[in-house]
Amino acid sequence: MPRIGIIGSGFGATAVAAEFLRHGYSDVRLWERSTAIGGVWRDNTYPGAACDVPSPFYSFSFAPSKLWPRRYAEQPDILAYLRAVAEREGVTSRTRLSTEVRGAQWSGTVWNVRFADGTHEEVDVLVSAVGQLSNPVIPAIPGAQSFQGPAFHSAQWPAGLDLTGRRVSVIGAAATAVQAVPQLAPIAECVTLYQRTPNYIWPKPDGRYPLWYRPFAARIERPFFQWLGEQFSRALEDGSFAARVSRSVTRFHLRRQVADPALRAALTPDYPIGCRRILFSNNFYPALCRENVDLVTEGIARIHPDAIETIDGVFHPADAIVYATGFDAQGFLRGITVTGSDGVDLHQHWVQGARAHLGIYVPGFPNLLLSYGPNTNLGGSSIILMLEAQASHMRQSVDYMVASGAKTLEASESAEQAWDNAVQGALSTSAWVRCDSWYRDPGSRRITSNWPGGTTSYVERTCVLEPSEFTFRR
C-alpha cells in the first residue's frame, strides 16, 4: 500500500484521511504546523466567529451530528465537531503537530517532504489540504508599526484580550467584521469600522434548537439546505431571476434595519450581486446604527500611535486595531516550495494563476493531490460537499494506480486544458468577472478560486474516475 502524506488538519485534511482509512489504506499521516488540529476553525476565535452555512449541511455526510445547539453553529461547536470526527475516524492519532512543511520535492518515485525543524519524510502520495484561507493578510499601511496599542489580524486574536471600554478600530468590512462588530459594539467605548466596499447581506434564519429537535435536525434540514444551496448558486448568474430575487431580499433587509438615508446609501453595493461574497447577518446593520459605532468610507492615509488618519485629514482615535482584511486566497501552497518533474517549481508553473484538473491534479507533478484546490471554492452551498467529492476521487485514482500496478498517477495536459477551458468559459459569464475580489488572480485576472455553479454538477463530474484523463506509469 502507498504511503500517503497530508498537509493540514482541517475539514479538507480530515475528509481525505477518513476516505483513505475507510478504504483500507493504513499508512496515512498528517502534518500540522500548529499545536492542535482544526484548521481555520482552530485559528479564527474572534468574537462572533461562526459559519454562514447551516450546521446540518456544514458537516460530513458520513458523520451527521445530533449535538448542534443552533442552526448556524459558532466556532467552538464547529471545532469540537471536527475534532470529534477526527478522533473517531483515527485521524487524530496519525497527525504530527507543530510540524510545518517547508518544501516537497519529487524524486521520480517518491515525494521528499521537508519540515521547518530540518527533518524530512518520504511518501508515495502527497496531499495538500492547506486550503485557500489559511494565511492571513495585513495591508501595508504607513505608520502601522508606530501604533502603541494591540493591533492584530482577526485570525490571530490574542487569547484573553479584553476590549471593554476601549476605542476599537476594525479595518475591513466583509465576513469577519459582519460577525465581530455586533459583538464588540456593546462592550467597547466606540467602534470605528473602515469600509472600502459594502456587501450584500441576507437575513440569517438562525436560532437555537430545542433539545428534543437536535437528533432530527440533520435528517430534516440537510436535504432542504442542500437544495437551497443549489438555488442560491443560481443567484450568482448575473441577470438571472434568482439574482433579481436575491438582490431584492438584501435591499429589503437593509431598508428594514437602517433608517438613516446616508448610512443606508453607504451600505448599498454598486456592483452585481454575487460578484463578491454574499453575507448573512441579523445584527450587523443594527450594530452600525448604535451611537458608539462609526462607519468610515474614506481611505486610510496613515496610522499614528493612538489614531488612524484617513485621506480626508480626519484623525480617528484608537486603542486597538483589528485587521479584518482576509487571507492570501490566491497563494495556493504559499510558503511551501513544491518541485515536480524535471525540477519544475509549482509556483512558477502557476505564475498566470493556479489551475488543476478537477481542481485536484496538476500535470508535471505526479502523485500530488490538492484538496480545496483551484476553482473549487463556492459562492453558495457547503464546501464540505466539495471536499468529500474530491477525497473520493483521490481515493479512486490511487485505487486504480494500485490495482494496475502503477507507481505514479498524473493528469494529462490535454485533460487539464479541456477542464480549464470549460471552467473559465463558464466563469466568463458569471457575476464574478464584473468586479475585483479575492476570487481573482491579481496578475492574470483569472478567477482561480471559485467553481462556476452548484455542488451537484461538480459531484457528478468527480463521482467516477475516468482513467483516460490520466497517465499511470509503472
C-alpha positions in Angstrom: 0.0 0.0 0.0 1.3 3.5 -0.8 2.3 5.9 2.0 0.0 8.9 2.0 1.1 12.2 3.5 -1.4 15.1 4.1 -0.5 18.7 4.8 -3.0 20.2 7.2 -5.6 19.1 9.7 -8.8 21.0 8.9 -12.0 19.8 7.2 -10.3 19.0 3.9 -7.5 17.0 5.5 -10.0 15.1 7.7 -12.1 14.3 4.7 -9.2 12.9 2.7 -7.7 11.0 5.6 -11.1 9.4 6.6 -11.7 8.4 3.0 -8.4 6.6 2.6 -8.6 5.0 6.1 -12.1 3.8 5.5 -10.9 2.0 2.3 -8.1 0.1 3.9 -5.1 2.4 3.5 -3.2 2.1 6.7 -0.1 4.4 6.2 -1.9 7.8 6.3 0.0 10.6 8.1 -0.9 14.2 8.6 1.4 17.2 9.3 0.0 20.2 11.1 2.1 23.4 11.7 0.0 24.4 14.8 -0.1 22.8 18.2 -3.6 21.4 17.7 -5.7 20.2 14.8 -8.6 22.2 13.4 -7.6 24.4 10.5 -9.4 27.7 10.1 -11.8 26.8 12.9 -8.9 26.5 15.3 -7.4 29.8 14.2 -10.4 32.1 14.0 -11.5 32.7 17.6 -12.6 36.3 17.1 -15.9 37.3 18.9 -18.9 36.1 16.9 -17.0 33.7 14.7 -19.5 31.3 13.1 -20.3 29.6 9.8 -22.7 31.1 7.3 -23.8 27.7 6.2 -26.4 25.8 8.4 -24.6 23.3 10.6 -26.7 20.2 9.5 -25.4 21.0 6.0 -21.9 22.1 7.0 -20.9 18.7 8.3 -19.7 15.4 6.8 -22.3 13.2 5.2 -20.7 10.2 7.0 -20.8 12.0 10.3 -24.1 13.8 11.0 -24.3 15.3 14.4 -27.1 15.2 16.9 -25.5 17.8 19.1 -25.7 21.1 17.1 -27.0 23.7 19.6 -28.3 26.0 16.9 -28.8 26.2 13.1 -25.7 28.2 12.5 -23.1 26.9 14.9 -20.4 29.1 16.3 -16.7 28.5 16.2 -16.3 26.4 19.4 -19.0 24.0 18.4 -17.7 23.6 14.9 -14.2 23.0 16.1 -15.5 20.4 18.7 -17.4 18.6 15.9 -14.3 18.5 13.6 -12.1 17.2 16.4 -14.7 14.6 17.4 -14.9 13.3 13.8 -11.1 13.3 13.5 -10.8 11.3 16.7 -13.5 8.8 15.7 -12.0 8.2 12.3 -8.5 7.7 13.5 -7.1 10.9 12.1 -6.0 12.5 15.4 -3.5 9.8 16.3 -2.0 10.0 12.8 -1.4 13.8 13.0 2.1 15.1 13.8 1.6 18.5 15.4 4.0 21.5 15.5 5.3 20.3 12.1 5.5 22.9 9.4 6.0 21.7 5.9 8.5 24.0 4.1 9.1 22.0 0.9 8.3 18.9 -1.1 10.4 17.5 -4.0 9.5 14.8 -6.4 12.4 12.3 -6.7 11.0 10.4 -9.7 9.5 7.8 -7.4 8.5 9.4 -4.1 7.9 12.8 -2.6 10.6 14.0 -0.2 8.8 16.3 2.3 11.0 18.8 4.3 10.0 20.4 7.6 10.9 23.6 9.3 12.8 21.7 12.0 15.2 20.2 9.4 13.7 16.7 9.4 12.1 15.1 6.4 9.9 12.2 5.4 9.2 10.3 2.2 5.7 9.5 1.0 4.4 7.9 -2.2 1.3 10.2 -2.5 1.3 13.8 -1.2 -2.0 15.7 -0.5 -2.1 19.4 0.1 -5.1 20.3 2.4 -3.8 23.7 3.4 -7.0 25.3 1.9 -7.5 28.8 0.4 -8.0 30.7 3.7 -5.1 29.8 5.9 -2.6 32.6 5.5 -3.8 36.0 6.9 -3.1 39.2 5.0 -2.4 42.5 6.7 -2.1 45.5 4.3 1.0 47.7 4.4 -0.2 51.0 5.9 2.2 53.8 6.6 2.9 54.2 10.3 1.4 50.8 11.3 4.5 49.9 13.3 4.1 53.1 15.4 0.7 52.1 16.9 1.0 51.7 20.6 -2.0 49.5 21.3 -2.8 45.9 20.4 -3.0 45.5 16.6 -3.6 42.1 15.1 -5.3 40.1 12.3 -8.7 38.7 13.2 -7.4 35.2 12.7 -4.7 35.8 15.3 -7.0 37.1 18.1 -5.0 37.3 21.3 -6.2 35.0 24.0 -7.8 36.7 26.9 -7.9 40.2 25.2 -10.4 42.4 26.9 -11.6 45.3 24.8 -14.2 46.5 27.3 -14.3 50.3 27.3 -11.7 50.6 24.6 -11.8 52.5 21.3 -11.6 49.8 18.7 -10.9 50.3 15.0 -11.8 47.4 12.7 -10.2 47.7 9.2 -12.2 45.7 6.7 -16.0 45.3 6.5 -16.6 41.9 5.0 -17.4 38.5 6.5 -15.3 38.7 9.7 -16.4 42.3 10.5 -20.0 41.5 9.9 -19.7 38.9 12.7 -17.3 40.7 15.0 -18.6 44.2 15.1 -22.0 43.3 16.7 -20.1 41.6 19.5 -17.7 44.5 20.0 -20.2 47.3 19.9 -21.9 46.6 23.2 -18.7 46.4 25.2 -16.4 49.0 23.6 -16.4 52.7 24.2 -16.6 53.1 20.5 -16.1 51.0 17.3 -14.9 52.6 14.1 -15.4 50.4 11.1 -13.4 51.2 7.9 -15.3 50.0 4.9 -13.8 50.0 1.4 -16.7 48.2 -0.3 -20.2 47.5 1.1 -21.7 44.0 1.0 -24.9 42.4 0.0 -26.3 40.9 3.2 -29.1 38.4 3.6 -31.1 37.9 6.8 -29.9 34.9 8.7 -32.5 32.3 9.6 -30.7 31.4 12.8 -31.9 30.2 16.2 -31.2 27.7 19.0 -32.5 24.2 18.5 -34.8 22.7 21.2 -33.3 19.7 22.9 -35.9 17.4 21.5 -35.3 18.6 17.9 -31.5 18.2 17.8 -31.4 14.5 17.0 -33.6 15.2 13.9 -32.1 18.4 12.7 -29.6 16.9 10.3 -32.1 14.4 8.8 -34.8 17.1 8.3 -32.8 20.2 7.4 -29.8 18.9 5.4 -31.7 17.9 2.3 -33.6 21.3 2.3 -30.4 23.4 2.7 -28.7 21.3 0.1 -31.5 22.1 -2.3 -31.5 25.8 -1.2 -27.7 26.0 -1.8 -28.2 25.0 -5.4 -30.8 27.7 -5.9 -28.6 30.2 -4.1 -25.7 29.4 -6.5 -28.0 30.5 -9.4 -28.2 33.9 -7.8 -24.5 34.3 -8.9 -25.6 34.2 -12.6 -25.8 37.9 -13.4 -29.2 38.9 -14.7 -30.9 35.7 -13.7 -34.3 35.6 -11.9 -32.6 34.2 -8.8 -30.2 37.1 -8.9 -33.1 39.6 -9.0 -34.8 37.9 -6.1 -31.7 37.8 -4.1 -30.9 41.5 -4.7 -34.5 42.4 -3.7 -34.1 40.4 -0.4 -30.9 42.2 0.5 -32.2 45.6 -0.3 -35.4 45.0 1.8 -33.2 43.7 4.7 -31.1 46.9 4.5 -34.1 49.2 4.3 -35.8 47.5 7.2 -32.9 47.7 9.5 -31.2 51.0 8.6 -33.4 54.2 8.8 -30.7 56.8 8.2 -30.6 57.5 4.4 -26.9 58.5 4.4 -25.9 55.4 6.3 -28.1 53.2 4.1 -26.5 54.7 1.0 -23.0 54.0 2.3 -24.0 50.4 2.9 -25.6 49.9 -0.6 -23.4 48.0 -3.1 -22.9 49.3 -6.6 -21.8 46.1 -8.2 -23.8 43.0 -9.4 -24.9 40.7 -6.6 -22.7 37.7 -6.2 -19.6 39.4 -7.6 -18.4 39.4 -4.0 -19.3 37.0 -1.3 -22.9 37.4 -0.1 -23.1 37.6 3.7 -25.7 36.7 6.3 -26.5 38.7 9.4 -29.4 39.8 11.6 -27.4 42.1 13.9 -24.7 43.8 11.7 -26.9 46.7 10.5 -28.4 47.3 14.0 -24.8 47.5 15.4 -23.9 50.1 12.8 -26.9 52.2 13.9 -25.6 52.4 17.5 -24.4 55.8 18.7 -21.0 54.4 19.6 -20.3 52.9 16.2 -19.0 54.9 13.3 -18.8 53.8 9.6 -15.8 55.3 7.8 -15.7 55.0 4.0 -12.7 57.3 3.4 -9.5 55.5 2.6 -6.8 55.2 5.3 -3.8 57.5 4.9 -1.7 56.6 7.9 -1.7 55.0 11.3 -0.4 57.0 14.2 0.5 55.8 17.8 -3.1 56.4 19.0 -5.2 57.1 15.9 -5.9 56.3 12.3 -5.8 59.2 9.8 -8.0 59.0 6.7 -7.3 60.6 3.4 -9.6 63.5 4.2 -7.3 64.5 7.1 -9.5 63.3 9.9 -7.9 61.6 12.9 -9.9 58.7 14.4 -8.7 57.9 18.0 -7.9 54.2 18.5 -6.8 52.0 21.4 -6.8 48.8 19.4 -6.8 47.8 15.8 -8.4 44.7 14.3 -7.3 43.8 10.8 -10.4 42.0 9.3 -8.6 42.0 6.0 -8.9 38.5 4.8 -6.4 35.9 3.6 -4.0 35.2 0.7 -6.6 33.2 -1.1 -4.6 33.3 -4.4 -1.4 32.0 -2.7 -2.1 28.3 -3.1 0.6 26.4 -1.1 2.3 29.8 -0.4 5.3 29.3 1.8 5.9 25.7 0.6 8.4 25.0 -2.2 7.0 22.3 -4.4 9.2 20.8 -7.1 7.8 18.4 -9.6 9.1 16.5 -12.6 12.3 17.9 -14.2 12.7 20.4 -11.4 9.6 22.4 -12.2 8.6 24.8 -9.4 4.8 24.7 -8.8 4.5 28.4 -8.1 6.3 29.2 -11.4 4.1 26.8 -13.1 1.2 28.8 -11.7 2.6 32.2 -12.5 -0.5 33.0 -14.6 -2.9 31.8 -11.9 -3.4 28.4 -10.2 -5.1 25.7 -12.2 -5.6 21.9 -11.8 -7.6 19.2 -13.4 -10.8 18.8 -11.4 -9.2 21.3 -9.0 -7.1 18.3 -7.8 -4.3 17.2 -10.2 -1.5 19.3 -11.7 0.3 17.9 -14.8 4.0 17.7 -14.2 3.5 16.9 -10.5 2.9 13.2 -10.2 1.1 11.8 -7.1 0.3 15.3 -5.9 -3.3 15.8 -5.0 -5.0 19.0 -3.9 -7.9 19.4 -1.5 -9.9 22.6 -1.9 -7.6 23.4 -4.8 -8.1 25.9 -7.7 -11.6 26.6 -8.8 -13.3 24.6 -6.1 -14.4 27.3 -3.7 -18.2 28.1 -3.7 -20.2 31.3 -3.7 -23.1 29.4 -2.1 -23.8 25.9 -0.7 -21.4 23.9 1.6 -17.8 23.4 0.8 -17.9 20.1 2.7 -19.7 18.5 -0.3 -16.8 19.6 -2.5 -14.2 18.3 -0.1 -15.9 14.9 0.2 -16.2 14.7 -3.6 -12.5 15.5 -4.0 -11.5 13.0 -1.3 -13.5 10.2 -3.1 -11.9 11.0 -6.4 -8.4 11.0 -4.9 -9.0 7.6 -3.4 -10.4 6.2 -6.7 -7.3 7.4 -8.5 -5.0 5.8 -6.0 -7.1 2.6 -6.1 -6.7 2.5 -9.9 -2.9 3.1 -9.6 -2.5 0.3 -7.1 -4.7 -2.1 -9.0 -2.9 -1.5 -12.2 0.5 -2.0 -10.7 1.5 1.6 -11.5 3.6 3.7 -9.2 2.6 7.1 -10.3 -0.6 8.9 -11.4 -0.7 12.2 -13.2 -3.5 14.1 -15.1 -2.8 14.5 -18.8 -2.1 18.0 -20.1 -4.9 17.7 -22.6 -7.5 16.8 -19.9 -6.3 19.6 -17.6 -6.6 22.1 -20.5 -10.0 20.9 -21.5 -11.1 21.2 -17.9 -9.7 24.7 -17.5 -11.3 25.8 -20.8 -14.7 24.7 -19.6 -14.4 26.2 -16.2 -13.1 29.6 -17.4 -15.7 29.6 -20.1 -18.5 29.2 -17.6 -16.9 31.7 -15.3 -16.7 34.3 -18.1 -20.5 34.9 -17.9 -20.7 34.9 -14.1 -21.1 37.9 -11.8 -17.5 37.3 -10.6 -16.0 38.9 -13.7 -17.8 42.1 -13.0 -15.7 43.4 -10.1 -12.4 42.9 -8.3 -12.4 40.4 -5.4 -10.2 37.8 -3.7 -11.6 35.2 -6.2 -9.3 36.6 -9.0 -5.5 36.2 -9.5 -4.1 39.7 -9.2 -1.8 39.3 -12.2 -3.6 37.3 -14.8 -7.1 38.4 -13.6 -8.2 34.8 -14.0 -10.8 33.6 -11.5 -8.8 30.9 -9.8 -10.8 30.4 -6.5 -14.3 29.6 -7.5 -16.3 26.8 -9.1 -18.9 28.2 -11.6 -22.1 26.6 -10.3 -23.6 24.5 -7.6 -22.2 21.4 -6.0 -24.3 18.9 -7.8 -22.5 19.3 -11.2 -19.1 19.0 -9.5 -20.1 16.0 -7.5 -21.4 14.3 -10.6 -18.3 15.1 -12.6 -16.0 13.7 -9.9 -18.0 10.7 -8.7 -16.4 8.2 -11.2 -12.7 8.2 -12.2 -12.1 8.5 -15.9 -8.7 6.7 -16.4 -8.3 8.1 -19.9 -7.7 11.6 -18.4 -4.6 10.3 -16.6 -1.3 8.7 -17.2 -0.5 5.8 -14.9 3.2 4.8 -15.0 4.7 1.6 -13.7 
